[in-house]
Amino acid sequence: MTQANFTALELRRIRAFKTPYGIQKYLDEIPYHLANTAWSPRRVLREGTAHCLEGAIFAAAALRVLGHPPLIVDFEAHRDSDHVLAVFRQDGHWGALASSNYSGCRYREPVYRTLRELAMSYFDTYFNLARERSLRRYSRPVNLGRFDTYDWVTTENDLWLIAEHLCEIPHCNLLTRAQEKRLNRIDVRNFEAGLVRHRSK
């Protein structure tokens, strides 16, 4: 599968993004939703809303249309929700696209030499509602091309198989146990800034 499963109109909409940042701007413009769904990129385009997993999968499909591999990375957290982002490389450096209910857990410019550097750039903006810094682990990139036989780009079925795969793959630790024990809570100003446009059930 290359781009054949998108309609001509869908392809025009995605090509109009032109750059990874254009994809991110689209994700920022559509509302974040809290439903227990795992929509395909086609459904995200149609519904005009996405949560973290759906935003990452959509961004990966859009990156593929723009000539990048469709890669996603999973973050694991302590006492918090996991986070998924689409990643891309320019000039040998990593950047990321994401939908998030927290303002600091979205786009990253492609300036990070390693995936660990990229993951650590989220550390101070990744916290739970108890103001605890919660990011702990990151996965290696998953190329969603492995799911092409499941028609992941345009299916009307939920893509729980991708979410399940992310739960099963190895993750790399970001902190030692000693570092985890010494962590302080996020200060109130950064906490409030991170909750700009935050939605709760």
FENKA-V332583 format. One record per residue. N is the residue number from 1. RES is the residue in three letters. PHI is phi in radians with two decimals (* if undefined). PSI is psi in radians with two decimals (* if undefined). Layout:
n: {N,N}
res: {RES,RES}
phi: {PHI,PHI}
psi: {PSI,PSI}
This chain:
n: {1,2,3,4,5,6,7,8,9,10,11,12,13,14,15,16,17,18,19,20,21,22,23,24,25,26,27,28,29,30,31,32,33,34,35,36,37,38,39,40,41,42,43,44,45,46,47,48,49,50,51,52,53,54,55,56,57,58,59,60,61,62,63,64,65,66,67,68,69,70,71,72,73,74,75,76,77,78,79,80,81,82,83,84,85,86,87,88,89,90,91,92,93,94,95,96,97,98,99,100,101,102,103,104,105,106,107,108,109,110,111,112,113,114,115,116,117,118,119,120,121,122,123,124,125,126,127,128,129,130,131,132,133,134,135,136,137,138,139,140,141,142,143,144,145,146,147,148,149,150,151,152,153,154,155,156,157,158,159,160,161,162,163,164,165,166,167,168,169,170,171,172,173,174,175,176,177,178,179,180,181,182,183,184,185,186,187,188,189,190,191,192,193,194,195,196,197,198,199,200,201}
res: {MET,THR,GLN,ALA,ASN,PHE,THR,ALA,LEU,GLU,LEU,ARG,ARG,ILE,ARG,ALA,PHE,LYS,THR,PRO,TYR,GLY,ILE,GLN,LYS,TYR,LEU,ASP,GLU,ILE,PRO,TYR,HIS,LEU,ALA,ASN,THR,ALA,TRP,SER,PRO,ARG,ARG,VAL,LEU,ARG,GLU,GLY,THR,ALA,HIS,CYS,LEU,GLU,GLY,ALA,ILE,PHE,ALA,ALA,ALA,ALA,LEU,ARG,VAL,LEU,GLY,HIS,PRO,PRO,LEU,ILE,VAL,ASP,PHE,GLU,ALA,HIS,ARG,ASP,SER,ASP,HIS,VAL,LEU,ALA,VAL,PHE,ARG,GLN,ASP,GLY,HIS,TRP,GLY,ALA,LEU,ALA,SER,SER,ASN,TYR,SER,GLY,CYS,ARG,TYR,ARG,GLU,PRO,VAL,TYR,ARG,THR,LEU,ARG,GLU,LEU,ALA,MET,SER,TYR,PHE,ASP,THR,TYR,PHE,ASN,LEU,ALA,ARG,GLU,ARG,SER,LEU,ARG,ARG,TYR,SER,ARG,PRO,VAL,ASN,LEU,GLY,ARG,PHE,ASP,THR,TYR,ASP,TRP,VAL,THR,THR,GLU,ASN,ASP,LEU,TRP,LEU,ILE,ALA,GLU,HIS,LEU,CYS,GLU,ILE,PRO,HIS,CYS,ASN,LEU,LEU,THR,ARG,ALA,GLN,GLU,LYS,ARG,LEU,ASN,ARG,ILE,ASP,VAL,ARG,ASN,PHE,GLU,ALA,GLY,LEU,VAL,ARG,HIS,ARG,SER,LYS}
phi: {*,-1.86,-2.20,-1.12,-1.39,-1.33,-1.30,-1.06,-1.13,-1.09,-1.09,-1.09,-1.09,-1.27,-1.10,-1.17,-1.16,1.22,-2.38,-0.96,-1.14,-1.09,-1.09,-1.08,-1.05,-1.09,-1.06,-1.23,-1.40,-1.50,-1.21,-1.45,-2.06,-1.96,-1.23,-1.49,-2.27,-2.52,-1.24,-1.32,-0.96,-1.06,-1.20,-1.08,-1.04,-1.26,-1.44,1.21,-2.76,-2.84,-1.82,-0.94,-1.07,-1.13,-1.10,-1.17,-1.15,-1.04,-1.07,-1.10,-1.13,-1.16,-1.04,-1.10,-1.05,-1.50,1.80,-1.79,-1.15,-1.48,-1.87,-2.23,-2.25,-1.90,-1.83,-1.86,-2.25,-1.77,0.95,-2.84,-1.34,-1.19,-2.39,-2.17,-2.37,-1.58,-2.13,-2.58,-2.17,-2.37,0.93,1.37,-2.07,-1.60,-2.31,-2.57,-2.18,-2.84,-1.72,-2.67,-1.44,-2.10,-1.14,-1.58,-1.90,-2.03,-1.28,-2.31,-1.13,-1.37,-2.21,-1.73,-1.23,-2.32,-1.16,-1.13,-1.00,-1.06,-1.06,-1.17,-1.15,-1.61,-1.05,-1.38,-1.86,-1.89,-2.56,-1.71,-1.30,-1.58,1.19,-1.53,-1.19,-2.02,-1.18,-2.24,-2.51,-2.37,-1.68,-1.26,-1.10,-1.89,-1.46,-1.21,-1.00,-1.13,-1.81,-1.02,-1.19,-1.63,1.01,-1.11,-1.30,-2.22,-1.09,-1.55,-1.50,-1.17,-1.70,-1.15,-1.09,-1.25,-1.06,-1.12,-1.08,-1.13,-1.28,-1.65,-1.42,-1.14,-2.21,-1.74,-1.22,-1.74,-2.25,-1.47,-1.06,-1.09,-1.13,-1.04,-1.21,-1.60,-1.14,-1.73,-1.29,-1.11,-1.22,-1.08,-1.11,-1.17,-1.07,-1.14,-1.12,-1.20,-1.69,-1.04,1.15,-1.12,-1.99,-2.21,-1.28}
psi: {2.22,-1.55,0.15,-0.46,-0.32,2.57,2.92,-0.69,-0.75,-0.74,-0.70,-0.73,-0.74,-0.73,-0.44,-0.31,-0.59,-0.72,2.88,-0.70,-0.55,-0.67,-0.77,-0.69,-0.69,-0.80,-0.64,-0.49,-0.53,2.59,2.60,2.32,2.81,0.19,2.68,1.29,2.93,1.18,2.66,2.88,-0.66,-0.75,-0.62,-0.78,-0.74,-0.74,-0.45,0.60,2.72,2.63,-2.97,-0.98,-0.82,-0.68,-0.72,-0.76,-0.74,-0.83,-0.67,-0.74,-0.73,-0.69,-0.67,-0.74,-0.61,0.08,0.14,2.74,2.58,1.46,2.41,2.70,2.48,2.35,2.38,2.50,2.82,2.17,0.72,2.95,2.59,2.92,2.48,2.40,2.70,2.43,2.68,2.86,2.44,2.24,0.65,0.13,2.60,2.47,3.06,2.66,2.50,2.64,2.44,2.64,-0.04,2.33,-0.47,0.01,0.68,-1.99,2.56,2.30,2.65,1.28,0.11,2.22,-0.55,2.85,-0.55,-0.76,-0.79,-0.83,-0.73,-0.39,-0.31,-0.11,-0.83,-0.19,0.08,1.77,2.81,-3.12,-0.12,0.13,0.39,2.33,2.07,-0.19,2.31,-0.66,2.75,2.67,2.88,2.79,2.45,2.13,2.01,-0.12,-0.41,-0.31,0.24,-0.60,-0.27,0.06,0.79,-0.40,-0.63,0.06,2.62,-0.11,2.64,2.56,0.88,-0.40,-0.56,-0.76,-0.73,-0.69,-0.71,-0.54,-0.39,-0.36,2.73,2.63,2.63,2.34,2.49,-0.45,2.72,2.90,-0.71,-0.72,-0.70,-0.71,-0.43,-0.01,2.43,2.81,2.68,2.42,2.80,-0.68,-0.79,-0.61,-0.85,-0.66,-0.68,-0.32,0.16,2.18,0.30,2.43,2.42,2.72,*}
